[in-house]
Amino acid sequence: MVPNSCTLQPPLFARNGRQLKIIAICRISTVNQDERSLSDQEAVYRKWVANHTNLPFDMEVSASQGSGECLDGAEYLHAIELVESRKFDLVITEDLGRICRRVHAHIFCENCEDHETRLIALNDHVDTGRDDWRLGSFFAVMRHETYNRDTSLRIRRSLRNRFSQGGVVQTTIFGYIKPPGTSTDDALEKDPTAEPIYDEWFRRLEEGATFSEIADWLNEHGVPTGPYTRSDRWSGTMVGQVTRNPILKGLRLRNRKMSRRVNSTGRHRSVCAPPEELLERRCPHLAFIEPGRYDRVIRLLQERNAAFRRHRVNGQDPRKNVPKKRTRWPGQHIFCGICGRMFVYGGHGQTEPVSCTNPLM
């Protein structure tokens, strides 16, 4: 059957008059999606082009896996470079959301128009070869953003409700047993062998021991770090994280942090959530430390470490919203010649000297 090129107006046009050069945008969002979907998208594009032109074509496939909101992804930036090279005649995609999200998808369409590269989004009915493409693009962008917002709110509502019912049991720290198939906190169990360890742990903290000293003591006695840790040895940081986990006094917390989108990159960063977002669920059967004693030790640690905190400027943390990698030279720029770890500012109660992170962990 001879392909019908008359169904597309205006028809596809090749710059060199002989062969179409096409950019095909394929994307799946998460690792849970089948990678074969990328090949399925490519097959749809090839069939569509074959049915709408008699010209031979060469298709360069830009396949990626990740969020469409990320504007610094290698595949997205490469697609922009290909368009701006003026070597391609057509960009084809299932919908604009495969390229990127939000208004940037419309800007990508305008960029294609500026560089005389036609863009066709099959499901969104957007074709920059037609004069009315902008209205369709605006509606598609608005629809995709609305769907994303609605989905996010629905997932958030579901997780909050499940937590209040005892669900959303993900990872556990040392001392807790999570039987296979556990979905609620009432099925979690305390490891009886961890009871005396936590008691001695907090007794030492009450007597002035540091997190590093507690870590050394745990390592000397071969205490396991827990089922979900990457390291099999305790560190001061790990001891501090476990100590501050209120599950030790039988209290589960959720939504102390929340994600916020950085519009310039499309990525999300973790920020402190408003107090009204915090969810609490009491689980007395999971308490290793009596709540009064736990709160007293935490206050003691806060008072003990207050002198080592960063001083506020006009009531604000001067490092707020500043990436941890953005430091004064030579902090986080040089590496230890012995162990290869990074040098950072601070350590041993001092702020100015740089030291290897290995002994600080």
C-alpha positions in Angstrom: 0.0 0.0 0.0 1.3 3.4 -1.0 1.5 5.7 2.1 -1.0 8.6 2.0 0.9 11.8 2.3 -2.2 13.9 1.7 -3.6 13.4 5.1 -1.0 15.8 6.7 -1.2 19.4 5.8 1.2 20.9 5.3 3.1 17.8 4.2 6.5 16.8 5.7 9.4 18.6 4.1 13.1 17.6 3.9 15.7 20.3 4.0 18.0 18.4 1.6 15.0 17.5 -0.6 15.9 13.8 -0.4 15.6 12.3 3.1 13.8 13.4 6.3 15.9 13.7 9.4 13.8 13.1 12.5 14.3 13.4 16.3 12.1 10.9 18.2 11.5 11.7 21.8 10.9 8.6 24.0 10.7 8.7 27.8 9.5 6.7 30.8 9.3 8.3 34.2 10.3 5.7 36.8 12.3 2.5 37.2 9.1 0.6 37.8 8.0 1.1 34.2 8.9 -1.5 31.6 11.9 -0.3 29.4 10.2 -2.0 26.5 7.8 0.9 26.5 10.6 3.0 24.9 10.8 0.6 22.0 7.0 0.7 21.7 7.0 4.5 21.5 9.7 4.3 18.8 7.6 1.8 16.8 4.6 4.1 17.0 6.6 7.0 15.6 8.1 4.9 12.7 4.6 3.7 11.7 3.1 7.2 11.9 5.9 8.7 9.7 5.7 5.9 7.2 1.9 6.5 6.9 2.3 10.2 6.4 5.1 10.6 3.9 6.6 8.9 0.9 10.1 10.3 1.7 12.8 8.0 3.2 13.7 9.0 6.7 16.5 8.7 9.2 15.3 8.7 12.8 17.5 9.6 15.8 15.9 8.3 18.9 16.4 10.2 22.2 15.3 7.7 24.8 15.5 8.5 28.5 14.2 7.3 31.9 13.4 9.9 34.6 11.2 12.8 35.5 10.0 15.1 32.8 10.2 18.0 35.3 14.1 17.9 35.3 15.4 20.6 33.0 19.0 19.7 33.4 18.7 16.1 32.1 21.3 15.1 29.5 18.7 13.8 27.0 16.6 17.0 27.2 19.7 19.2 26.7 20.9 17.0 23.9 17.5 17.4 22.1 17.8 21.1 22.3 21.2 21.0 20.8 19.9 18.8 17.9 17.1 21.2 17.2 19.5 24.2 17.2 21.9 22.5 14.8 19.3 23.0 12.0 20.1 19.6 10.7 16.7 18.0 11.5 13.4 18.4 9.8 11.0 17.0 12.4 10.7 16.3 16.2 8.1 13.7 16.9 6.7 12.7 20.3 3.6 11.1 21.8 2.8 14.2 23.9 4.7 17.3 25.0 5.1 15.8 28.5 7.6 13.3 27.0 9.9 16.2 26.2 9.6 18.1 29.5 6.9 19.5 31.8 5.3 22.9 32.5 5.7 25.9 30.3 9.2 24.7 29.2 7.5 22.3 26.8 5.8 25.2 25.0 9.2 27.0 25.0 10.7 23.9 23.3 8.0 24.2 20.6 8.9 27.8 20.0 12.6 26.9 19.8 11.7 24.4 17.1 9.8 27.0 15.2 12.8 29.4 15.5 15.1 26.9 14.0 12.7 25.7 11.3 12.3 22.3 12.7 8.7 21.0 12.8 7.4 19.5 16.0 4.4 17.1 16.1 3.0 15.8 19.4 0.6 13.0 18.4 -1.7 12.8 21.4 -1.8 16.5 22.1 -2.6 17.4 18.5 0.2 19.9 18.4 1.8 20.6 15.0 4.1 23.6 14.7 3.6 23.4 10.9 0.1 24.8 11.4 -0.7 28.4 12.4 -3.0 27.3 15.3 -0.4 25.2 17.2 0.1 27.6 20.1 -3.4 27.2 21.5 -3.1 23.5 21.5 0.3 23.7 23.1 -0.9 26.0 25.9 -3.8 23.7 26.7 -1.6 20.6 26.7 0.9 22.2 29.1 -1.9 23.3 31.4 -3.5 19.9 31.3 -0.3 18.0 32.1 0.4 20.3 35.0 -3.1 19.9 36.4 -2.9 16.1 36.1 0.5 16.2 37.9 -0.9 18.3 40.7 -4.0 16.2 41.2 -2.0 13.0 41.2 0.4 14.4 43.8 -2.4 15.5 46.1 -4.2 12.2 45.8 -1.0 10.2 46.7 -0.4 12.6 49.6 -3.9 12.2 51.0 -3.7 8.4 50.7 -0.3 8.2 52.5 -1.5 10.5 55.3 -4.6 8.4 55.9 -2.6 5.1 55.8 -0.1 6.5 58.3 -2.9 7.4 60.7 -4.1 3.8 60.4 -0.7 2.4 61.2 0.5 1.9 57.7 3.4 3.3 55.6 5.9 1.1 57.5 9.1 1.4 55.4 12.5 0.9 57.0 13.3 0.1 60.6 16.4 0.9 62.7 18.5 -1.5 64.8 16.4 -3.3 67.5 13.2 -3.8 65.5 12.0 -6.9 63.7 9.8 -6.4 60.6 8.2 -9.8 59.8 7.8 -10.5 56.0 4.6 -9.0 54.6 4.3 -6.4 57.4 2.2 -3.4 56.4 1.2 -1.9 59.7 3.2 -0.9 62.8 1.2 -3.2 65.1 3.0 -6.1 63.5 6.5 -4.7 64.3 8.3 -6.3 67.1 11.2 -5.3 69.4 14.3 -7.4 69.5 14.7 -8.5 73.1 18.5 -8.5 72.7 18.5 -4.8 71.9 16.8 -3.8 75.2 19.9 -3.8 77.4 22.0 -2.3 74.6 19.7 0.8 74.3 19.6 1.1 78.1 23.4 1.2 78.3 23.5 3.5 75.2 21.4 6.1 76.9 23.1 5.7 80.3 26.4 6.5 78.6 24.9 9.6 77.0 23.6 10.7 80.3 27.1 10.5 81.7 28.5 12.7 79.0 29.7 10.2 76.3 29.8 11.5 72.7 28.2 9.8 69.7 31.7 8.7 68.5 32.4 7.0 71.9 29.0 5.2 71.7 29.9 4.1 68.1 33.3 2.7 69.3 31.5 0.8 72.1 29.0 -0.7 69.7 31.6 -1.7 67.2 33.8 -3.3 70.0 30.8 -5.5 71.0 29.9 -6.4 67.5 26.4 -4.8 67.6 24.8 -4.9 64.1 23.9 -1.6 62.5 20.4 -2.7 61.4 18.8 -4.3 58.3 18.6 -1.2 56.1 22.0 0.5 56.6 24.7 0.6 53.9 27.6 0.2 56.4 28.2 -2.7 58.8 30.1 -0.4 61.3 28.6 2.2 63.5 29.7 5.9 63.1 29.1 9.0 65.2 26.7 10.2 62.6 24.7 7.0 62.6 24.5 6.9 66.4 23.2 10.5 66.4 20.5 9.7 63.8 19.3 6.7 65.8 19.4 8.5 69.1 17.2 11.3 67.7 14.6 8.9 66.2 11.5 9.2 68.5 10.5 5.7 67.7 12.8 4.7 70.6 10.2 6.3 72.9 7.3 4.7 71.0 6.4 7.7 68.7 6.2 7.6 64.9 6.5 10.8 63.0 5.7 11.7 59.4 6.0 14.9 57.4 8.8 16.5 59.3 10.2 17.2 55.8 8.5 17.9 52.5 9.8 18.3 48.9 9.7 21.6 47.1 10.2 22.0 43.4 13.1 24.2 42.2 11.5 25.8 39.2 14.8 26.7 37.5 15.9 23.0 37.3 12.6 21.1 37.8 14.2 19.0 40.6 12.9 18.8 44.1 14.7 19.6 47.4 13.8 18.6 50.9 12.7 21.4 53.2 11.2 21.6 56.7 7.5 21.1 56.6 5.1 23.5 58.3 4.2 22.4 61.8 0.6 21.7 60.8 1.8 19.0 58.4 3.4 16.9 61.1 1.6 13.6 61.8 2.2 11.7 65.1 1.3 8.1 66.0 2.0 6.6 69.4 3.2 3.0 69.5 3.9 2.2 73.1 4.8 -1.4 72.2 7.8 -0.2 70.3 9.3 1.9 73.1 12.8 1.0 74.2 13.3 4.1 76.4 10.7 5.6 78.7 9.4 8.8 77.1 10.4 11.1 80.0 13.9 9.7 80.0 14.2 10.0 76.3 13.1 13.7 76.2 15.5 14.5 79.1 18.5 13.0 77.2 17.6 14.8 74.0 17.4 18.1 75.9 20.8 17.3 77.5 22.4 16.7 74.1 21.0 19.9 72.7 22.4 21.9 75.6 25.7 20.1 75.4 26.1 20.7 71.7 24.7 24.3 71.6 28.2 25.8 71.7 29.2 24.0 68.5 26.2 25.1 66.4 26.5 27.7 63.6 25.8 31.1 65.0 22.7 32.8 63.5 22.8 36.1 61.7 19.7 38.3 62.4 17.9 35.2 63.6 18.6 33.2 60.4 21.0 30.5 59.5 23.6 32.0 57.2 23.9 28.7 55.3 20.1 28.4 54.7 19.4 27.6 51.0 23.1 27.4 50.3 24.2 24.0 48.8 26.6 22.1 51.0 29.0 21.8 48.1 29.4 25.6 48.0 32.2 26.2 50.5 35.3 28.4 50.8 38.5 27.1 49.4 39.9 24.6 50.1 36.9 23.0 51.9 35.5 20.0 49.9 38.1 20.7 47.2 41.1 18.6 48.3 41.3 14.9 49.3 43.3 13.0 51.9 46.5 11.5 50.5 46.1 8.5 52.8 42.5 7.4 52.7 41.2 9.4 49.7 38.3 11.0 51.6 37.4 14.7 51.2 38.7 17.4 53.5 36.1 19.7 55.1 36.1 22.6 57.5 35.7 21.9 61.2 36.2 19.0 63.4 37.4 18.5 67.0 35.4 21.5 68.2 37.1 24.0 65.8 35.8 25.7 62.7 38.7 27.1 60.7 41.1 24.1 60.1 40.3 21.6 57.4 40.4 17.9 58.3 39.8 14.6 56.7 36.2 13.3 57.0 37.3 9.8 57.9 38.1 10.4 61.6 35.0 12.6 61.9 32.6 9.8 60.8 
